Amino acid sequence: MNNSFIIAGVMGWPVAHSRSPLIHNHWIRQFNLSGAYGFFPVQPNNLESAIRGLQALGLAGCNITIPHKVNAMAYVDWVHPLAKRIGAINTIVVQPDGALHGFNNDGFGYIQSLLDAQPNWRADAGPIAVIGAGGAARAIVVSLLDAGATEIRVINRTHDKAEEFAREFGSAVFSVKWDAREDALTDAALLVNTTSQGMHGEPALDISLSNLPTSALVSDAVYIPLETPLLKEARLRGNRTVNGLGMLLHQARPAFQAWFGVMPEVGAALYEKVAKTI
Ligand code: ATR
């Protein structure tokens, strides 16, 4: 082993369920690179020393996952402006001088997953209904705004949080009361669930799609199961659907490029390999 052996990994707690090692090691093999991507189980009280240790260990960087995405921002030397707006990082890249730079590629992954399903997708095709106002919603709303969205309706069970979104993210973002969620679908071009409702072990998202145009794209940030009850209902009534696996796979691409120097693609073989684990 020499200095060109590149090591990265994912920091989370717990982290054993993460698909990131499968994804990155697939690309390491595909490009015949010298390196490895591992699991870094890091308890919250060790987060700062684990992040500071990246440079000392000679690592290229790491992904940051639950529950560290917000707190990790405090321990890097520089945060990308997009990640600052999102309020969380999911990637750290150790710079040649040892400085730690923080990025958030979740929104990039989300937009790419829509483009995979519909290459001519446009953010300004019509109103966008976003369900939820947590961390996943922040990454998705910011990236939709940057992609040119002109009207985003944030629908959240706790209305105060939806209102905070509207205040924080500007005039294209509107808050919708939970009770009005079905009215907000009437002329929507895109519906996205950012909550954990519909995830394995959770109840389905409580919403009827009967007002949604069948031309609308319906997406879910949840990827376990690949077809949530929301996506199944959408598919059966004729809507095009996008599951959460595309977002997970695509968010990994810019991080891989930063560490290993090659921008990988999400091919059918990788999609199938990861889908088989779900
Ligand atoms: P994440 O970082 O994964 O987005 P989070 O920040 O905890 O997680 O946000 C969870 C989101 O799911 C919130 O918008 C939450 O709504 P509240 O703000 O009302 O808590 C939403 N959520 C969770 N359980 C829900 C449920 N049973 N019905 C509707 N929304 C729910």
Residues whose N, C-alpha, C, O or C-beta is under 5 A from the ligand:
A	BS01	ATR	G132 A133 G134 G135 A136 A137 N156 R157 T158 K161 T194 T195 S196
